[in-house]
Amino acid sequence: MNIFVIWLVMVIAWNYGYPQASPLEDVIVAIVLSLFGRILKKYLKM
């Protein structure tokens, strides 16, 4: 659950930090942040 909150905060920060970003850029960043969350989850379990 904590990883989801971190991901959500990062997505919100992206959207407020770059309001001029296109929808495609928003989707790409959300995917990249999701992958980052999976990697973070893997390392936090170790």
Buried (B, 14 or more C-beta within 10 A) or exposed (E): EEBEEBBEEBBEEBEEEEEEBEEEEBEEBBEEBBEBBEEBBEEEEE
